[in-house]
Amino acid sequence: MKKRIRFICNPVSGSQVGRYIRRTKRMKDKLIDRFLDMDQYEYDIFFTEKNGHASELCLDAVKNNYDIVVAVGGDGTVNEVGSVLVGSNVALGIVPAGSGNGFSRHLHIPMHLKGALKVINEGNIIKVDTGLIRPLSVNNPENDWVHFICTAGMAFDAHMAEKFAKMKRRGFWEYIKITAKEVFSYKARNYKLLIDGEERLFKAYVLTIANASQYGNNAVVSPSAKITDGELDVCVFNDFPIYKVFKIVFQLFTRSIDRSGYMEIFKAKEVTVFKEEDHLQIDGDYMHLGKELEVKINPLAMNVLAPYNKSQIKW
């Protein structure tokens, strides 16, 4: 019996694949049938039309016993689909079609459709961790957890996510332009963290809680982060002289940011955050969850298709 796949495509994704989808909406005829192993799989394909639509389509696939749901989009689409699949037996597949594709890059999934579908054809499934975050539940223990697959970011992360959310155009160079504009004016903020119960105070320019190693576009915030180790990486980039910014950017894109004297990285299973501002990015999407947050790891909670020839890597 053939396995069943549902492709969920975000037609406004920012990559070349995303632009192709946006122009044609004919992935079935032009691309998937060419590269997917049709002896092994049967599939359907849907395009998202509104916020939350990917979640609805994914939930329907889970209820109808599909084997794989493929997110065709960026980290936001991967998050929306993956959040539904957490705790289920349905595997997440990814066709990277966003501007950053941080989770796909962490997994070494090819950035082109043929290579991404080859990963699906190989059928190598691994279990990975996810992160959970919610408003501090002292007064409301029923607050819902929000999933993150790659990163949950505060400070400059969240500031830039707010700026990106207002952009009319997406893409790597658009991000570079607006980041270059903001990086010199942003000021570090004060944070109190409880890292597995131990209190620490920081004046941080960047505060990222990472499950995977990078934001996207190979901007690696925690080179040693693994998505199967049952731990989060709490990445604190302390206030620094602005003339150091070019060296810091170089380190970020050469997997060496952990060598910076301004970076501190802590392994943790649970983190409580107290901050001055109500800004947050979850896998690149801007949101508000309050100034006091609790974060924890959700170990080996999701099935993901990963490259077979990379399976020797300790994810």
C-alpha positions in Angstrom: 0.0 0.0 0.0 1.3 3.4 -0.9 2.0 6.0 1.8 0.0 9.1 1.8 1.5 12.6 1.7 -0.1 16.0 2.0 1.8 19.0 0.6 0.9 22.3 2.3 2.3 25.2 0.3 2.7 28.8 1.4 2.3 30.8 -1.9 3.9 33.9 -0.4 7.2 32.3 0.7 10.3 34.3 -0.1 12.6 32.0 -2.0 12.9 31.1 -5.7 10.7 28.1 -5.1 8.2 30.3 -3.3 8.1 32.7 -6.2 7.6 29.8 -8.6 4.6 28.6 -6.6 3.2 32.1 -6.5 3.5 32.5 -10.3 2.1 29.2 -11.3 0.5 27.2 -8.5 1.2 24.2 -10.7 3.6 22.3 -8.5 1.8 19.0 -9.2 2.1 19.1 -13.0 5.5 20.8 -13.2 7.5 19.6 -10.3 6.3 17.0 -7.8 5.3 14.4 -10.3 8.8 14.6 -11.9 10.7 14.0 -8.7 8.5 12.2 -6.1 8.7 8.4 -6.1 5.2 7.7 -7.3 5.6 3.9 -6.7 6.0 4.6 -3.0 3.7 7.6 -2.5 0.4 9.1 -3.4 -0.3 12.7 -2.5 -2.6 15.7 -2.5 -1.5 19.4 -2.4 -3.1 22.5 -0.9 -2.2 26.1 -0.9 -2.7 28.2 2.2 -5.2 31.1 1.8 -5.2 32.7 5.3 -3.5 32.8 8.7 -3.8 29.4 10.4 -4.8 27.6 7.2 -1.7 25.4 7.3 -2.7 24.2 10.8 -6.2 23.4 9.6 -4.9 21.4 6.6 -2.4 19.6 8.7 -4.9 18.7 11.4 -7.2 17.2 8.7 -4.3 15.1 7.4 -3.5 13.8 10.9 -7.2 12.9 11.5 -7.3 11.1 8.1 -4.2 9.0 8.9 -1.7 10.5 6.4 1.8 9.3 6.8 3.7 12.5 6.0 2.8 16.2 5.8 5.2 18.3 3.8 5.6 22.0 4.6 6.5 23.9 1.5 7.6 27.3 2.8 9.9 28.9 5.3 10.4 28.5 9.1 7.0 30.0 9.8 5.2 27.4 7.7 7.4 24.7 9.2 6.4 25.9 12.6 2.7 26.0 11.8 2.7 22.5 10.4 5.1 21.0 12.8 3.2 22.3 15.9 0.2 20.2 14.8 2.4 17.1 14.3 4.1 17.2 17.7 3.1 14.0 19.6 1.7 12.3 16.5 3.0 9.5 14.4 2.8 11.6 11.2 6.2 12.7 9.9 7.1 16.3 8.9 8.7 16.7 5.5 10.1 20.0 4.3 10.5 21.7 0.9 12.5 24.9 1.8 10.8 27.8 0.2 11.3 30.6 2.7 13.7 33.5 3.0 15.8 31.9 5.7 15.0 28.2 6.0 16.8 27.8 9.3 15.4 24.4 10.3 16.0 23.0 6.8 19.6 24.2 6.8 20.2 22.7 10.3 19.0 19.4 8.9 21.1 19.7 5.7 17.9 19.5 3.5 18.8 20.7 0.0 17.5 24.2 -0.9 16.1 23.0 -4.2 13.0 21.0 -4.9 14.6 18.0 -6.5 16.9 17.5 -3.6 14.2 18.1 -1.0 12.0 15.5 -2.6 14.9 13.1 -2.7 15.0 13.3 1.1 11.3 12.4 1.2 11.9 9.5 -1.2 14.6 8.1 1.0 12.1 8.1 3.9 14.7 8.5 6.7 12.7 9.6 9.8 14.3 10.9 13.0 12.8 12.1 16.2 13.6 15.6 17.2 13.1 18.0 20.1 10.9 21.1 20.0 10.7 24.0 22.3 7.7 25.3 24.3 7.1 28.8 25.5 4.2 30.6 27.2 3.4 33.5 29.5 4.5 32.8 33.1 1.7 30.8 34.6 1.9 31.8 38.3 -1.6 33.3 38.0 -2.9 31.3 35.1 -1.6 27.7 35.0 -3.8 27.0 32.0 -1.9 29.2 29.6 -1.4 27.5 26.3 2.1 26.5 25.3 3.4 27.8 21.9 5.8 25.6 20.0 9.1 26.7 18.4 11.1 24.5 16.2 14.3 26.6 15.6 14.5 29.7 17.9 12.6 31.9 20.3 14.2 35.3 20.4 14.0 38.5 22.4 16.0 41.7 22.3 17.4 42.5 18.9 15.9 39.3 17.5 12.4 40.4 18.3 13.0 44.0 17.3 14.0 42.8 13.8 11.1 40.4 13.5 8.8 43.3 14.1 10.5 45.2 11.3 10.5 42.2 9.0 6.7 41.7 9.6 6.1 45.2 8.2 8.2 44.7 5.0 6.4 44.5 1.7 9.2 42.5 0.1 11.0 39.5 1.5 14.4 38.0 0.7 18.0 37.8 2.0 19.1 41.2 0.7 16.0 42.9 2.0 16.8 41.5 5.4 20.4 42.7 5.1 19.4 46.2 4.2 17.0 46.7 7.1 19.3 45.0 9.6 22.2 47.2 8.6 19.9 50.2 9.3 18.8 49.0 12.7 21.9 47.4 14.2 23.6 50.7 15.0 20.6 52.3 16.8 19.3 49.4 18.9 20.3 49.5 22.6 20.9 46.5 24.8 18.1 45.7 27.4 18.1 44.3 30.9 17.0 40.7 31.5 16.7 38.3 34.5 16.8 34.6 33.6 16.2 31.6 35.7 18.2 28.9 33.9 17.2 25.5 35.4 16.5 27.5 38.6 19.7 29.5 38.7 19.2 33.3 38.6 21.4 35.3 36.2 21.2 39.0 35.2 22.3 40.3 31.8 22.4 43.5 29.8 21.9 41.7 26.4 21.8 42.9 22.9 20.7 39.5 21.7 18.8 36.9 23.7 17.9 33.7 21.8 16.7 30.4 23.2 17.7 27.9 20.5 16.5 24.4 19.7 18.3 24.3 16.3 21.6 26.0 15.6 20.6 28.9 13.4 18.1 31.7 12.5 18.3 31.0 8.8 20.5 31.9 5.9 23.3 30.1 7.8 23.3 32.8 10.5 24.4 30.3 13.2 23.7 31.6 16.7 24.6 28.3 18.6 27.1 26.1 16.6 26.8 23.3 19.1 23.0 23.2 19.3 21.4 19.8 18.6 17.8 19.0 18.1 18.0 15.5 19.7 19.9 16.3 22.9 16.9 17.1 25.2 18.3 20.6 25.9 17.8 24.2 24.8 20.7 26.5 24.2 20.2 29.9 25.9 22.3 32.3 23.9 23.1 35.6 25.5 25.0 38.2 23.5 26.0 40.8 25.9 26.3 44.5 25.2 29.3 45.3 23.0 31.1 48.3 21.4 29.4 49.1 18.1 32.7 49.1 16.2 32.8 45.4 16.8 29.6 44.7 14.8 31.4 43.7 11.6 33.5 41.1 13.3 30.4 39.8 15.1 28.5 39.5 11.9 31.4 37.6 10.4 31.4 35.2 13.3 27.7 34.7 13.0 28.0 33.6 9.4 31.1 31.4 9.9 29.8 29.3 12.8 32.2 30.9 15.2 30.0 33.3 17.2 30.5 31.1 20.3 34.2 32.2 20.3 33.2 35.8 20.8 34.0 37.2 24.3 30.5 38.8 24.3 28.6 35.5 23.8 27.5 33.2 26.6 25.7 30.0 25.9 24.0 27.9 28.6 22.4 24.4 28.2 19.0 24.2 29.9 15.8 22.2 30.1 13.7 25.0 31.6 14.2 28.8 31.5 12.1 31.6 33.0 12.6 35.1 31.4 11.8 38.5 32.9 12.2 41.3 30.5 11.4 45.0 30.0 9.6 44.8 26.6 6.8 42.7 25.2 8.6 41.6 22.0 9.2 38.1 20.8 10.0 36.2 17.7 9.1 32.5 17.3 10.8 30.9 14.3 11.0 34.3 12.7 7.4 35.4 13.3 6.7 38.4 15.5 4.3 38.1 18.4 3.5 39.2 21.9 3.3 36.8 24.9 4.1 39.2 27.7 7.1 40.3 29.7 7.4 37.2 31.9 7.8 33.9 30.0 8.5 30.3 30.8 10.3 28.1 28.3 11.1 24.4 28.3 12.3 21.6 26.1 9.9 19.0 24.6 12.2 16.1 24.0 12.0 13.9 20.9 8.4 15.1 20.3 8.3 15.2 16.5 9.1 12.9 13.6 11.0 14.6 10.8 12.3 13.4 7.4 16.1 14.1 7.3 18.7 13.3 4.6 19.7 9.6 4.8 23.3 10.3 3.9 23.5 12.7 6.8 22.1 10.3 9.3 25.5 9.8 10.9 25.4 13.4 12.1 24.4 13.9 15.7 21.5 16.2 15.0 
